[in-house]
Amino acid sequence: MLDAFIGFLESTGVAALINSMVEAASSGKNFLEIMGTPLMIIIACVLLYLAIVKKFEPLLLLPIAFGILLSNLPMFENSGSILMHNEFFTDPQYMIDGKYLDVRKIFAEGGLLDILYLGVKAGIYPPLIFLGIGIMTDFGPLIANPKSILLGAAAQFGVFLTFLGALALGAAIPSIGFDVKDAASIGIIGGADGPTAIYVTKTLSPELLPAIAIAAYSYMALIPVIQPPIMKLVTTKKERMVVMEQLRPVSRTERILFPIIVTIVVALIVPDAVSLVGMLMLGNLIKESGVVDRLAKTAENGLMNTITIFLGLTVGATAKAETFLTPATLGIILLGLIAFCFSTFGGLVFGKIMYKCTGGKVNPLIGSAGVSAVPMAARVSQVVGQKENPSNFLLMHAMGPNVAGVIGSAVAAGVFLAMFA
C-alpha cells in the first residue's frame, strides 16, 4: 500500500515539475530555463485575465491563453498525457524524409492538440476564419468610394517597414537571428489581422507562431490605445474636423459582382493570396447573394466559432517555455508595436495627401482605419473625429479603408509567401 502511494506521488505533476527544475539546475541552465514552466503558467494566467477581465480580443486570446496553460502543465514524458508535441511539426527527425509531416505518427502517438494543430499546419483554419469574416463584412462603403482602397494599401507600410527592421535586428543581434522568413512573419503583424499572421507564420517560421499570434491579437485589442495619439500627432485639428459627404447607395448587382471580380483580379496578380482572399470573398458572396441563408448562418455562427476555438487553442499550445521564453520573443513584441504604429502612420499620411488633393473633402482620420482590425479601427476613427466635431460621423467612411485593409493584408501575405515559401 505504501509503495502504491509513493508511486502515485512520483507520478504527479508536482514531482514532474520538481524533477525538471532540479535537472535543469544541475546541468547549469539559466534562470529562464529552470523556471520556464512556472513562468509560462503565470503568463497564461495573465493573458486569461486580460481576455476575461479587460476583454482584450477575448474570442481568441482566451483559447490561446488556455492552450498555453494546457501545454505547459508539468507532466512526465511517459505519462501519455502530453497534449502537444512541437517536435512532431518542426524537428526533421520526426518527419518523413526530413520535410513531410508523419501524420501516422501524430495520430498514433500525438495528443489531442497535436491532432487539432494539423488544421493550422495544413493552412485550413485561417481561410475558414476568413469565410466567416466575409459573411460579416459589408463592402458597400468600399464600393461606394473605391479611392479608399488606396488607404488600405497605404496602411500596409508598417508591414514592409517592419520586415526590413526585423532583418536589421537579426543582423545586429546574432543571438536573435531573424532570417528573411522570420522577418516576413513578423512584418505581417502590421496588417492587424491575426488569422493572416498565423497563416504566414505557420508556413515560414512555425517556431515563432505563438509569439507572433499573441503579439498580433494583443496589439489588435490595444488599437483604441495605440492609434489616437498617432492620429493627433500626424493630423491637425482642422483636418480632424472635416465632415465628409454621405456615401452613395450601392446596388445589389454591385455587391454581388464585387467579390467575384476581386477574386479573379487577386488570382491573376498574387495567386498565393487566393486561399485567404478567395474564402473572404466567398463568404461575402454567400451573404450578398441572399439565396443561401442556411449556409450564411452556419458559416457565421457554428463553423466560425468552432474554428476560432481550435485555432486559438492549438496556436497557444505551441508556446512551450523552451521556445517562447527567448530574446526573440521580446524582439517580436517590440517589432509588432512598431508595425502597428507605422501602419497607422502610413494610412494617416496618405489620408492627408487625399485631403490636399480633394481640396479638404477627405478627413485624414479615416486613413488610420486602413489596418485590418474590423470594425475596431473604423470605430476609433469615428471616436477621435467626433471628439473634435460632435456632428461628425466618420464610421461608414472609415469602413471603406478598414475592409480594404483586410484585402491588403491578405495580399501582402501572398506576396511574402510567393517570395519566401
C-alpha positions as CSV (number, residue, x, y, z in Angstrom):
1,M,0.0,0.0,0.0
2,L,2.8,2.4,0.9
3,D,4.6,1.5,-2.3
4,A,1.5,2.3,-4.3
5,F,1.1,5.6,-2.5
6,I,4.7,6.5,-3.2
7,G,4.3,5.6,-6.8
8,F,1.3,7.8,-7.1
9,L,3.2,10.8,-5.6
10,E,6.1,10.2,-8.0
11,S,3.7,10.3,-11.0
12,T,2.1,13.7,-10.1
13,G,2.7,16.9,-11.9
14,V,4.4,18.3,-8.8
15,A,7.0,15.6,-8.9
16,A,7.5,16.2,-12.7
17,L,8.0,19.9,-12.1
18,I,10.5,19.4,-9.3
19,N,12.4,16.8,-11.3
20,S,12.6,19.1,-14.4
21,M,13.8,22.1,-12.3
22,V,16.4,20.1,-10.5
23,E,17.7,18.5,-13.7
24,A,17.9,22.0,-15.4
25,A,19.7,23.5,-12.4
26,S,22.2,20.6,-12.2
27,S,23.0,20.9,-15.9
28,G,23.9,24.5,-15.5
29,K,20.9,26.1,-17.3
30,N,20.0,29.7,-16.8
31,F,17.1,31.1,-14.7
32,L,14.5,31.2,-17.5
33,E,15.3,27.6,-18.4
34,I,15.0,26.5,-14.8
35,M,11.8,28.4,-14.1
36,G,10.3,28.1,-17.5
37,T,7.2,26.0,-16.6
38,P,6.1,28.2,-13.7
39,L,6.7,31.4,-15.7
40,M,4.6,30.1,-18.7
41,I,1.8,29.2,-16.3
42,I,1.9,32.8,-14.9
43,I,1.9,34.2,-18.5
44,A,-1.1,32.1,-19.4
45,C,-3.0,33.3,-16.3
46,V,-2.1,37.0,-17.1
47,L,-3.5,36.5,-20.7
48,L,-6.6,34.9,-19.3
49,Y,-7.0,37.9,-17.0
50,L,-6.6,40.3,-20.0
51,A,-9.2,38.3,-22.0
52,I,-11.8,37.9,-19.3
53,V,-11.5,41.0,-17.2
54,K,-10.1,43.6,-19.6
55,K,-11.9,42.0,-22.7
56,F,-8.8,42.2,-24.9
57,E,-9.8,40.2,-28.0
58,P,-11.4,37.6,-25.8
59,L,-12.7,35.4,-28.6
60,L,-9.1,34.3,-29.5
61,L,-7.0,35.5,-26.6
62,L,-8.9,33.3,-24.1
63,P,-8.4,30.0,-26.0
64,I,-4.8,31.0,-26.8
65,A,-4.1,31.6,-23.2
66,F,-5.7,28.3,-22.1
67,G,-3.7,26.5,-24.8
68,I,-0.6,27.9,-23.3
69,L,-1.7,26.6,-19.9
70,L,-2.5,23.1,-21.1
71,S,0.8,22.7,-23.0
72,N,2.9,23.9,-20.1
73,L,1.4,21.9,-17.2
74,P,4.1,19.8,-15.7
75,M,3.9,16.1,-16.5
76,F,6.2,13.2,-17.3
77,E,7.0,12.4,-20.9
78,N,6.0,8.7,-20.5
79,S,2.7,9.6,-18.8
80,G,0.7,9.6,-22.0
81,S,-0.9,12.9,-21.0
82,I,1.3,15.2,-23.2
83,L,-1.2,17.1,-25.3
84,M,1.2,18.9,-27.7
85,H,4.5,17.8,-29.2
86,N,6.1,20.7,-31.0
87,E,8.8,18.4,-32.3
88,F,6.4,16.5,-34.4
89,F,5.9,19.6,-36.6
90,T,9.4,21.2,-36.5
91,D,12.1,18.6,-36.0
92,P,13.1,16.8,-39.2
93,Q,13.8,13.5,-37.4
94,Y,10.1,13.2,-36.7
95,M,9.1,13.8,-40.3
96,I,9.2,11.6,-43.5
97,D,12.4,12.3,-45.5
98,G,13.1,15.2,-43.0
99,K,10.5,17.5,-44.5
100,Y,7.0,15.9,-44.7
101,L,4.7,15.6,-41.7
102,D,4.5,12.0,-40.4
103,V,0.7,12.1,-39.9
104,R,0.6,8.4,-38.9
105,K,2.9,9.1,-36.0
106,I,0.9,12.1,-35.0
107,F,-2.3,10.1,-34.9
108,A,-0.6,7.1,-33.2
109,E,1.5,8.9,-30.5
110,G,0.2,12.5,-30.5
111,G,-2.1,14.2,-28.0
112,L,-5.4,15.9,-28.7
113,L,-3.9,19.3,-29.5
114,D,-1.4,17.6,-31.9
115,I,-4.3,16.3,-34.0
116,L,-6.2,19.6,-33.9
117,Y,-3.0,21.5,-34.8
118,L,-3.0,19.7,-38.2
119,G,-5.6,22.2,-39.2
120,V,-3.2,25.1,-38.6
121,K,-0.2,23.3,-40.2
122,A,-2.3,22.4,-43.3
123,G,-3.5,26.0,-43.6
124,I,-7.2,25.1,-43.1
125,Y,-8.2,27.2,-40.1
126,P,-7.3,30.8,-41.2
127,P,-9.1,30.6,-44.6
128,L,-12.2,29.3,-42.8
129,I,-12.0,32.2,-40.4
130,F,-11.9,34.5,-43.4
131,L,-15.0,32.8,-44.8
132,G,-16.9,33.8,-41.6
133,I,-15.3,37.3,-41.7
134,G,-16.5,37.7,-45.3
135,I,-20.1,37.0,-44.3
136,M,-19.9,39.6,-41.5
137,T,-18.3,42.2,-43.7
138,D,-20.1,45.0,-45.6
139,F,-18.0,46.0,-48.6
140,G,-20.6,48.7,-49.5
141,P,-18.5,51.7,-48.2
142,L,-15.5,50.5,-50.2
143,I,-17.6,50.0,-53.4
144,A,-19.2,53.5,-52.9
145,N,-15.8,55.1,-52.5
146,P,-13.2,53.0,-54.4
147,K,-10.4,55.5,-53.6
148,S,-10.5,54.2,-50.0
149,I,-8.7,51.1,-51.2
150,L,-5.6,53.3,-51.6
151,L,-5.8,54.0,-47.8
152,G,-6.0,50.2,-47.1
153,A,-2.9,49.8,-49.3
154,A,-1.0,52.7,-47.6
155,A,-1.6,51.1,-44.2
156,Q,0.5,48.1,-45.2
157,F,3.5,50.5,-45.0
158,G,4.2,49.1,-41.5
159,V,4.3,45.5,-42.8
160,F,7.1,46.1,-45.1
161,L,9.0,48.6,-42.9
162,T,8.9,46.1,-40.0
163,F,10.1,43.4,-42.4
164,L,13.2,45.4,-43.1
165,G,13.5,46.3,-39.4
166,A,13.4,42.6,-38.4
167,L,16.1,41.8,-40.9
168,A,18.2,44.6,-39.5
169,L,17.6,43.5,-35.9
170,G,18.5,39.9,-36.8
171,A,21.8,41.1,-38.4
172,A,22.6,43.3,-35.4
173,I,21.9,40.8,-32.7
174,P,23.0,37.3,-33.8
175,S,21.5,35.7,-30.7
176,I,18.1,36.6,-32.0
177,G,19.0,35.6,-35.6
178,F,15.9,36.6,-37.5
179,D,16.3,35.4,-41.1
180,V,14.2,36.6,-44.1
181,K,11.3,34.2,-43.4
182,D,11.2,35.3,-39.7
183,A,11.2,38.9,-40.8
184,A,8.3,38.3,-43.2
185,S,6.3,36.6,-40.5
186,I,6.9,39.4,-38.0
187,G,6.2,42.1,-40.6
188,I,2.7,40.8,-41.3
189,I,1.7,41.7,-37.7
190,G,1.4,45.2,-39.0
191,G,-1.6,44.2,-41.1
192,A,-3.5,43.9,-37.8
193,D,-5.0,40.6,-38.9
194,G,-4.5,37.7,-36.6
195,P,-5.5,34.8,-39.0
196,T,-3.3,36.3,-41.7
197,A,-0.3,36.4,-39.4
198,I,-0.9,32.8,-38.3
199,Y,-1.3,31.7,-42.0
200,V,2.0,33.2,-43.0
201,T,3.9,32.2,-39.9
202,K,2.8,28.5,-39.9
203,T,4.4,28.3,-43.3
204,L,7.5,30.4,-43.0
205,S,8.5,30.3,-39.3
206,P,6.4,27.9,-37.3
207,E,8.7,28.2,-34.2
208,L,7.7,31.9,-33.9
209,L,4.0,31.2,-34.2
210,P,3.0,31.6,-30.5
211,A,4.9,34.8,-30.0
212,I,3.6,36.3,-33.3
213,A,0.0,35.3,-32.6
214,I,0.0,36.7,-29.1
215,A,1.6,39.9,-30.2
216,A,-0.9,40.3,-33.1
217,Y,-4.0,39.8,-31.1
218,S,-2.7,41.8,-28.1
219,Y,-2.0,44.8,-30.3
220,M,-5.3,44.5,-32.1
221,A,-7.0,44.7,-28.7
222,L,-4.9,47.8,-27.9
223,I,-5.8,49.7,-31.1
224,P,-8.0,52.2,-29.1
225,V,-4.9,53.0,-27.0
226,I,-2.2,52.9,-29.7
227,Q,-3.9,54.8,-32.5
228,P,-5.4,58.0,-31.0
229,P,-2.0,59.6,-30.0
230,I,-0.6,58.9,-33.5
231,M,-3.7,60.3,-35.1
232,K,-3.5,63.6,-33.2
233,L,0.3,63.8,-33.8
234,V,0.0,63.4,-37.6
235,T,-3.2,65.4,-38.3
236,T,-4.2,69.0,-37.5
237,K,-7.4,70.0,-35.6
238,K,-8.8,71.5,-38.9
239,E,-8.2,68.2,-40.7
240,R,-9.8,66.2,-37.9
241,M,-12.9,68.4,-38.0
242,V,-13.7,67.7,-41.7
243,V,-17.2,66.4,-42.3
244,M,-17.4,64.1,-45.3
245,E,-20.2,63.9,-47.8
246,Q,-22.7,61.0,-47.4
247,L,-21.7,57.9,-49.4
248,R,-23.9,57.0,-52.4
249,P,-26.2,53.9,-52.3
250,V,-24.7,50.7,-53.6
251,S,-26.8,48.4,-55.7
252,R,-27.3,44.7,-55.1
253,T,-25.7,44.0,-58.5
254,E,-22.5,45.8,-57.5
255,R,-22.4,44.0,-54.2
256,I,-22.6,40.6,-56.0
257,L,-20.1,41.4,-58.7
258,F,-17.5,42.9,-56.3
259,P,-16.4,39.6,-54.6
260,I,-16.3,37.8,-57.9
261,I,-14.2,40.5,-59.6
262,V,-11.8,40.8,-56.6
263,T,-11.2,37.1,-56.5
264,I,-10.3,37.0,-60.2
265,V,-8.0,40.0,-60.0
266,V,-6.2,38.8,-57.0
267,A,-5.8,35.3,-58.5
268,L,-4.2,36.8,-61.6
269,I,-1.8,39.1,-59.7
270,V,-1.0,37.3,-56.4
271,P,-2.1,33.6,-56.6
272,D,-0.7,32.9,-53.2
273,A,-3.3,35.2,-51.6
274,V,-6.3,33.4,-53.1
275,S,-6.7,31.0,-50.1
276,L,-7.4,33.9,-47.9
277,V,-9.0,36.4,-50.3
278,G,-11.0,33.8,-52.1
279,M,-12.6,32.5,-48.9
280,L,-13.2,36.1,-47.7
281,M,-15.0,36.8,-51.0
282,L,-16.9,33.5,-51.0
283,G,-18.3,34.4,-47.5
284,N,-19.3,37.9,-48.7
285,L,-20.9,36.4,-51.9
286,I,-22.9,34.0,-49.7
287,K,-24.2,37.0,-47.7
288,E,-24.9,39.3,-50.6
289,S,-26.5,36.8,-52.9
290,G,-29.3,36.3,-50.4
291,V,-30.1,32.8,-51.7
292,V,-28.2,30.6,-49.2
293,D,-29.3,31.8,-45.8
294,R,-28.7,28.4,-44.2
295,L,-25.0,28.4,-45.4
296,A,-24.6,32.0,-44.2
297,K,-25.9,31.2,-40.7
298,T,-23.8,28.1,-40.4
299,A,-20.5,29.8,-41.6
300,E,-21.1,32.9,-39.5
301,N,-22.0,31.1,-36.2
302,G,-21.3,27.4,-35.8
303,L,-18.4,27.0,-38.2
304,M,-16.7,30.3,-37.3
305,N,-17.0,29.7,-33.5
306,T,-15.7,26.1,-33.8
307,I,-12.7,27.1,-35.9
308,T,-11.9,30.0,-33.6
309,I,-11.7,27.6,-30.6
310,F,-9.5,25.1,-32.5
311,L,-7.2,27.9,-33.9
312,G,-6.7,29.7,-30.6
313,L,-6.2,26.6,-28.5
314,T,-3.7,24.9,-30.8
315,V,-1.7,28.1,-31.5
316,G,-1.5,28.8,-27.8
317,A,-0.4,25.2,-27.2
318,T,2.8,25.7,-29.3
319,A,4.0,28.2,-26.8
320,K,6.3,26.0,-24.8
321,A,8.8,27.5,-22.3
322,E,11.9,26.5,-24.3
323,T,10.7,28.3,-27.5
324,F,8.7,31.2,-26.0
325,L,11.0,32.5,-23.2
326,T,13.7,33.7,-25.5
327,P,15.2,37.1,-26.6
328,A,13.4,36.5,-30.0
329,T,10.0,36.8,-28.3
330,L,10.9,40.2,-26.8
331,G,12.1,41.3,-30.3
332,I,8.8,40.2,-31.8
333,I,6.8,42.1,-29.2
334,L,8.8,45.3,-29.9
335,L,8.7,45.0,-33.7
336,G,4.9,44.2,-33.5
337,L,4.3,47.5,-31.8
338,I,6.4,49.3,-34.4
339,A,4.5,47.6,-37.2
340,F,1.1,48.7,-35.8
341,C,2.3,52.3,-35.3
342,F,3.8,52.7,-38.8
343,S,0.8,51.0,-40.4
344,T,-1.4,53.6,-38.7
345,F,1.1,56.3,-39.7
346,G,1.1,55.2,-43.4
347,G,-2.7,55.3,-43.6
348,L,-2.8,58.8,-42.0
349,V,-0.2,60.2,-44.2
350,F,-2.0,59.0,-47.3
351,G,-5.2,60.4,-45.8
352,K,-3.5,63.8,-45.6
353,I,-2.5,63.5,-49.2
354,M,-6.1,62.8,-50.2
355,Y,-7.2,65.7,-48.1
356,K,-4.9,68.0,-50.1
357,C,-5.8,66.5,-53.5
358,T,-9.6,66.8,-52.9
359,G,-9.5,70.3,-51.5
360,G,-10.3,69.3,-48.0
361,K,-13.1,66.9,-48.7
362,V,-11.4,63.8,-47.1
363,N,-10.9,63.6,-43.4
364,P,-7.4,62.1,-42.9
365,L,-8.5,60.2,-39.8
366,I,-10.1,57.5,-41.9
367,G,-6.6,56.6,-43.1
368,S,-5.9,55.1,-39.7
369,A,-8.7,52.6,-40.3
370,G,-6.7,51.1,-43.2
371,V,-5.3,48.4,-40.8
372,S,-7.3,45.2,-40.9
373,A,-8.9,45.2,-37.5
374,V,-12.5,45.3,-38.5
375,P,-14.5,47.2,-37.2
376,M,-12.4,48.4,-34.3
377,A,-10.1,50.6,-36.3
378,A,-13.1,52.3,-38.0
379,R,-14.7,52.9,-34.6
380,V,-11.5,54.6,-33.4
381,S,-11.6,57.0,-36.4
382,Q,-15.2,57.8,-35.5
383,V,-14.5,58.4,-31.9
384,V,-11.5,60.7,-32.5
385,G,-13.3,62.6,-35.2
386,Q,-16.4,63.1,-33.1
387,K,-14.3,64.5,-30.2
388,E,-13.2,67.3,-32.4
389,N,-16.6,67.8,-34.1
390,P,-19.6,66.3,-32.4
391,S,-21.6,66.5,-35.7
392,N,-19.0,64.4,-37.5
393,F,-19.9,60.8,-38.4
394,L,-16.9,59.0,-40.0
395,L,-17.8,55.4,-39.3
396,M,-19.1,54.4,-42.7
397,H,-16.4,56.4,-44.5
398,A,-13.8,54.6,-42.3
399,M,-15.2,51.2,-43.0
400,G,-14.1,51.6,-46.7
401,P,-10.4,51.6,-45.9
402,N,-11.0,49.2,-43.0
403,V,-12.3,46.4,-45.2
404,A,-9.7,47.4,-47.9
405,G,-7.1,46.7,-45.2
406,V,-8.4,43.1,-44.8
407,I,-7.8,42.6,-48.6
408,G,-4.5,44.5,-48.4
409,S,-3.1,42.4,-45.5
410,A,-4.1,39.1,-47.3
411,V,-2.4,40.4,-50.5
412,A,0.8,41.3,-48.5
413,A,0.7,37.8,-47.0
414,G,0.5,36.4,-50.5
415,V,3.5,38.4,-51.7
416,F,5.6,37.1,-48.8
417,L,4.6,33.6,-49.4
418,A,5.3,33.8,-53.1
419,M,8.8,35.3,-52.4
420,F,9.9,33.1,-49.4
421,A,7.8,30.0,-49.0
